[in-house]
Amino acid sequence: MMNHTLKNHLCNLRAGTVITGKWHKHGYKIIKRLGKGANGVVYLAESTKELVALKLSDNSTAITSEVNVLRRFSKVQGVALGPSLLDVDDWRDPYTNQVIPFYVMEYIKGDEFFTFIRKRGKEWIVILVLQLLSALEKLHKEGWVFGDLKPENLLVAGPAPTIRLLDVGGTTLQGRAIKEFTEFYDRGYWGIGSRKAEPSYDLFAVAMIMIHACYPTRFEKKGDGRRQLMSMIQADATLRKYQSVLIKAINGEYKQVAEMKRDLIAAIHHDSYMPRQKTNERTRTAGRHKKRKKRSGLVETTMIVMALLFIYVLYIYGKVLQ
């Protein structure tokens, strides 16, 4: 943890402050703060070549751990799990005369998960979650659990919307205790499991992200956490389509990402065919022109959604799962 005095100082660096590496001599001009956490603060900064994200902390152990995770991410083939690592160095703060470790990452432009959903619609939730599961599958195969998985740590970037993982501070080796978490997405808070770093811990958080996407105002645990979440799934039309998947994830029944991904894809296919079958039944029994016209519009909307889902499932299989 950062000490309070230094934390307050590092969290309030002025725009225009130049961070110059002690060893590599690269300079980075602070533009604005992007975020802060228990182990540091991240700024948008300008290098001689491009915009970057720069993280400062007085906790050298945390910095070393995060740098190692980013280096491992860079070795994973087939999917960009997180931002690229660009530089690692120390900075002697002229105001405190202390040496502060920092690292520099690729600055990823995009929308936060919930911002993207608000712009594009709820039908994108499952598409993005499938991409997220593919990224987590790669991470888990490397022996890590993301840990502090939440919408704020997910960015949707690129012309073809793609999930990117941010802030690797909570990433933990499997088998150890989760080192960073946010209560709302933590199964321990809901009384539904331990804080042991295992794939099922991340998958519980994925389920909570889906639930939260349908209930934008964050809610608190009241009484029996499991029963509360089940009730909320039943009460929302979008979540009901995937309730069997969500319930298994909440109960910790999925031991590997591939299991949840398989069931989610099956649920998408099932949901895609059901509206068309029901619409055909209504069409056969309809008598009035106004009703037929309304149903025609529903069919068209359903087919557009089906086509969108089908295209992106193919994209995920062809591009992300390889």
N, C-alpha and C positions, 0 to 999 in steps of 0.2 A: 504493500500500500504506500502511496505517496504521502510524505508528511504534509500537514495542512498548510503551513506557511509557503513552502515551495510549490505545493499544488496550486494554491491561489495565484501565485506569481506566474507559473507556467500556463495556467488556464486563461490568463489575461494579457498575453503578449500583444503589443500593438501592431496594427497593419503597417508594413514597411520594415519591421524588424528583420534583420538578416541573420540567419543561422548558418554559420560557416563551420564545416567539419574540421576537427583538429588534425586528423590524419590525411584525409583525401582532399581537403581544401576546397570542396565544392560548396558554393553558396546558394542559399534558398531564402527568398524574400517572402515573408508571411503576408497573406492576403486576408484570410479570415479563418475563424475557428469552425471546424466541421463537427466536432463532437468531443466528449470527454467521458472517461470511465474511471474505474477504481485504480487502474495502473497507468494512466497517462492521458494525454490530450492530443487530438489530431487536428492539424491545420491544413488548409489549402495553401499551397505555396508555389512560387514561380522559380524555376531553375533557368539556366541559360538556354535550355532546349524546349521546355514544356511545362505545363502545370502538373504538380505532383501533390500527393498526400503525405504529410510528414508527421510522425508520431514522436513525442518527447515524453520521457519519464525519468524519475530519479531511481526507479527500481530496475537495476541492471539485469537482475535475474529474469524479470518478466519480459524485458526487451529481448534478451537472448532467446527465451523460449518462443516468443512470437516470431522472431526472425527464423528460427529453425523450422517452425511450422510453414512459413511462407516458402522457404527453400524446398521443403518436402512437396508443397503444392506445385512448385514449378517443375517437378520431376514426374508428375502424374500426366499420363498421356491421354489425349482425346477430349479433355474438357477443361475449361479455365475455372478452377475452383475458387480462386481469390485473386486479389490484385498482385501484379508482378512486383518483386522486390528489386529496387533500383540502387539503394545505397544504405550503408550502415556505418555510423561514425559517432563521435562524441563532440559536444559543443561546450566551450567554456563560457558560461553566462557572465557577461560583464557586470551585471547588477549584483549578483550574489557571489561571484567568483567560484562557483561550483561547476564541476564537470558533469554535464547532463548527456546521457546516452540517447541516441535517436536513430530512427531508420526512416527511409523514404520509399514510398510505394507508388505504383501507377495510380493516377487519379481517374476513376471510372465515372463517366457521365451517364446519368440515367435517372429513373424515378424510383423512389422507395416503393416497396411492395404494395402497400395500401394506396399510395397515390396513384399507381398504375391501375389498380383495380377500380378506383373511383372514376378514372378517366375512361376505361375500356369496358367495364362491366363485370359482373360476377362470373360469367362464363369463362373468364380467363383464370379464375382461381385454380381450377383443376389442371389446366395446361401448365401454369407456372409451377404448381406443386409437383407435377411429373418431372419437370426439369430439376427442381430442387432435390427430389429423391435420387435422380441420376448422379448429381454432384455428391450427395451424401454417400451414395454407394461407393464411389471412387475413394472418398475420404476414409470410410470405414475399412476398406480393403487395405489401406495404408496403415491401419492400426490406430486411427484417431477417432474421437467423437467430437463434434463441433461444440457441444455443451451449451453455450449461451445463444441458442437459436431463437431469433425473434425477427419480426418484420423490419425493425430498424437496422438489422445486420444483413438485409437482403436488398439488392439493387437490381432493377430490370434495365438492362442496357442493350444497345445495338439496334440496327434497323430491323432485324428479326429478333423480337423480344426474348432476351436470354437472362436467366437468373445468375447473379454473381454473389458470392459470399464475401462479406466484409467483416472487419474486426475479429481477428483470430485469437483475441485475448483469452477466450474461454475454452479454446481447443485443448482437449485432454487425451492423454494416452489411454486406450481401453484398459479397463480393470482398475483404474485409480478413481479417486473421488473427484466429482466435477468441481472445478476450481472457481468458475464464475457462472452465475445463472441469474435469470430474471424471474421473480416469483410466479408471475402469471403463466409462464410457459414451462414451469418446473413441476414435474410430477410429485416431487416431495411436498411442495406447497399444497397441492390438491389432495394429499394423503393417499396417492395411488401408486407409490413405488419409491425406490431408493434414489440416491444421487450417485449411484455407481455409473462410471462412464462405460456405456454399452450402447449398441445401435438402437435398442428400444427406447433409450432416453431421448435421443434425437427424434425418433418417430412420434413419441408423445407430443413433443413440441410442434412437429409438423401438423398434427391433428388440431392443436390449439391455435395455430396460425389460421387454419381453415375456418375454425369456429369464430375466431376474432374477426375475420374478414366479413363474416355475415352478421356480426354484432359489433359494429364499429366503436361503440362506447365500451371501454374496458370495464368488466364487472369483477366483483370480488367473490371469494369462496364463502358460501353460506351453508353451514351444516355439512352434510355428506357430499363431498366434492364429486365423486363419481356419479351419484344420482343427479346432481345439479347439471352436470355436463350432458348426461344422457337426455335429460328433459329439454335442454336447449337445442340439442340436435334434432329431436322430434318436432320441436316447434317451428323450425325453419325449413322452408320448401327446398332450398338448395342443398342444405346439409342432409336432409332425409334421403336424397338420391344416393348418398355415399355413407349412410349410417353404419352399415356393416363394417366398412373399412375403418371408419373413425372409432367405432367401439373397440375393435381389435387393437388399434394403435393406443388408445387410452388405457386399455387393460394390460398392455405390454405383451400381447400375444404374438406380435411380429418380432422375430429374433434377427431377421435380416431385411434390408431394404427391398430386395427383390420380391419378397412376399407381399409387401404392401403395394408395391408398384404393379404387380400382376393383378391384384384384386381391384385396384383403382381403375386400371385400364378396362377390366371386365365390367365394372360398374358404369363406365362411360359408354361402352357399347350397348349395354342394356338400356340405359337412359335414352340413347339416341334412337333406338328402335321403338320403344314404347309409345312416344307421342304420335308417331306415324300410324301405328296400329289403331290407337284410340281414335285418331282423326278419321281414318277410313271407316270405322264403325259408325261414327256420327254422320259421315257423309251419306252412307247408305240409308240412314233413317231420317235424314233431313228433308223437309218439304218446302221451306220457304227460301226465296232467293236471297234475302238479307242474311239469313243464317249461313247459307252456302258461301256467300261472299266473305263473311267473317271467318269461317273455318278455312277458306282458301288462304286468307292472310296469315292465319296461324300456321298452316302447313308450310307456307313460304318461309316464315320466320324460323320454324323448326328446322327446315332443310338447310337454311343458311348457317344456323348454329351447328348442325350436324357436319356440314362441309368444313366449317372452321375447325371443329374438334378433330375431324378425320385428318385434315391436312397437317395439323400440328402434332398429332400422334405419330404420323408418318415421319415428320421432321425430327421428332424426339428419337424414334427408333433408328432413323438413318444417320443422324448427325451427332446426337448426344450419347446414345447408348453404345456406340461402337467403341 
